Amino acid sequence: MSDRAQRLGQLPAAPHDLVRHLKPAGGVICLGWEAVPPPVDGAQGVSSQKLKSWVSQAGLGDQSTVQQGERWVTLTRSTLPGAGNWSHQYANPGATASSGDQVVQGGLGVLWYGDPGPELMVNRHQGAVGPLVVDGRMFIQGENSLMAYDTYNGLFLWKVDNPEAVRTGVFQNRAPGNLAAGEDHLFHMVRDKVYVHDVATGEVQATFLIPPSLDRETHEWGYIAYRDGRLIGTATAREVIKRKFRRRGNPGGAATDAIFAIDVKTGNHLWVYQGKSIDFQTIALGPNRVFFIDSSVTSEQRQEMLQQEKEELKALTGEAAKLAEQRMKKLDVRMAVALNSADGELLWQNPVDVTDCSEIGTGGGKLTLMYHNDTLVLGGANANGHYWKQFIAGEFKRRRLLVLSATGGTKLWAKDANYRHRPIIIGSRIIAEPWAFDLRSGEQQTRRHPLTGEEVPWSLARPGHHCGMLTGSDNLLVFRSGFTGFYDLQSDSGTRHFAGHRLGCWINAIPTNGLVVMPEASAGCVCMFSIASTIVMEPRTPRRPWSLYSQTGPTTPVTRMALNLGAPGDRRDQHGKLWLSWPRPSDKPRNKSTDKTGLALEFDVKTSFEAKGGFFTEDGDEAIGDSADLSWVGSSGTRGLQRCSLPLLGADDAPADYNVRIHFASSSGAPVGRQVCDVKLQGETVLEGFDVAVEADDSQQRVVREFSNVKVTDSLLLELVAKNTSGDATSVPVVCAIEVQRIGNAD
């Protein structure tokens, strides 16, 4: 509300600044007048032209709605451009587990925290349904209720009590969620009914039952999804559902045999498709289409697929042929089906070989189907994320990905992908942890190794205790990694952490609506996490973006290296150069065996120090007065360094010449003459009587010295020989960083 508008009939000044405080998705500015304003500009009124100009200066453009009455005007802010929604358990009806949000990125800060807290939530080990976030509203299912909060400010909106509502066993990908959201509706599946709630008030507007052609005494709802104005559901035998409760959070092999559709506007049942054995995890929706896998095929269809496999076997040799023969002996053939979601017409059905797509290695992994951009992705969803030892041992090497064309069900590609958790789809790539593959071709995604420059597989490491799966948006991955973890796909600089907070055991952290939304999900946890509440984070300029970079492959021969000594993590500078920390972040001991992923970039730097010397680190963004771009490089380093040996070439590599840059700094308060030393490279003196206190100036505390054509046969050896005979850590300057560039290899 504007006091200025009410008293003087004038519009508030600085509309752009005012709009900064207006939340997206429903925030309102209301301007009113005591009396009808005259149709002229001035202190007593506001013309339509002036109002139009004011709205234009607010800078929202088509991101707002303006309504004007006789004595008032309102401006309502719309949703953020490029902000995605999370409308189903796995983000969307296609089950990609990626929101498509283009706003949220790797620089994050806390927007708000608070309710709901753990007292209302389901125990984390029960595997509760994940939250939904749609157009500024967050929907959360507690132990005995369904709740809604404003995503942007945490305002409580409404709560519906329903002790029968809770759905468990969703973690490990064993059971479907029981929530789905449409434009103005929240669909809530509870046993034999689906309640249609108004998203703004929680009021029940309608109730849907399974079709009358199905036996409602023996069947109830088992799956729910919404797209194109139609609610897609399944009818599941009540006895199958009862099995879910016989073991905590484990529904066993629950499946369904009938899929149907309801027109949400009219409430009419549109069609029923009678299948045989359809797993909930293998249902996905596309534009006006329903896709699923029916586990039952005829003996003739299985024989036809076996014959195709025999023909393909003829072209294989060696280990590939042996593996193919093994798979033929346990051939897993199922029926891929596509229906028209408007009338249930069968569009196509094809037998598909899903051998080794699921149930591979410790933890198994249920067969899962996803739809995106006219493709269908079939893979396995492991029980949880604890199995790094098994991954390193090769238990999952045979776990396959299979991709079909959604147009006709033909196979586009299939491959052994050696992944450890439920895949997700982001844009044109499949993230099958820890790797990434092109959606259409299956080609494994690569990037340049930061040391050798060779093309190597892209990878993601998330050390620390964790069990839940990845969730994603166009620019960000979110997951548990001991604490809450993030991966900025744009900077590609490694895994970052938000400490003091843990996520749940499946999905509760989702990047959507331009935010990262994390409803409380640690209920029942006795670990010493200090933050047990809902947290919502917003994009901000990256601050202290220290990370853990992951990379496989050889680390020699080195073509380039930027080593940030003593730094708390890895970090890219504003030009994109990756600075690697030493000691490596992954070398810091923890208690959990799951910390070791086998993916963290590791190499061996050997150092020796004067008495009481070693590595140090300070606040890399706040404590340094250096005005240069790389001020944070000077916030860590070595004290009392005597020798530092960097492995640059392997045993079979030819000698090479390097350019070397060393970043020095003086110890705090060290006077001129205190830290004088000779600097040696490869045993030869390259700086004699070097005193960093003399070389430094007021504008920059770091002093960088470059040395060309340094010959290396295996390792680069840096030595500091102190002129001061005190023999302690203050006798030589601080070394903050070392950069090397192989001559003939430009950045």
Secondary structure, 3 states (H helix, E strand, C coil): CCHHHHHHCCCCCCHHHHHCCCCCCCCEEEEECCCCCCCCCECCECCHHHHHHHHHHHCCHHHEEEEECCCEEEEEECCCCCCCCECCCCCCCCCCCECCCCCCCCCEEEEEEECCCHHHCCCHHHCCCCCEEECCEEEEECCCEEEEEECCCCCEEEEEECCCCCCCCCHHHCCCCCEEECCCEEEEEECCEEEEEECCCCCEEEEECCCCCCCCCCEEEEEEEEECCEEEEEEEEHHHHHHHHCCCCCCCCCEEEEEEEEECCCCCEEEEEEEEEEEEEEEEEECCEEEEEECCCCHHHHHHHHHHHHHHHCCCCHHHHHHHHHHHHCCCEEEEEEEECCCCCEEEEEEEECCCCCCCCCCCCEEEEEEECCEEEEEEECCCCCCHHHHHHCCCCCCEEEEEECCCCCEEEEEECCCCCCCEEECCEEEECCEEEECCCCCECEEECCCCCCEEECCCCCCCCCCCCCEECCCEEEEECCCEEEEECCCCCCEEEECCCCCCCCCCCEEECCEEEECCCCCCCCCCCCCCCEEEEEECCCCCCCEECECCCCCCCCCEEEEEECCCCEEECCCCCEEEEECCHHHCCCCCHHHCCCCECCCCCEEEEEEEEEEEECCCCCCCCCCCCCHHHHHEEEEEEEEEEEECCCCCCCCEEEEEEEEEECCCCCCCCCCEEEEEECCEEEEEEEEHHHHCECCECCEEEEEEEEEECCEEEEEEEECCCCCECCCCCEEEEEEEEECCCCC
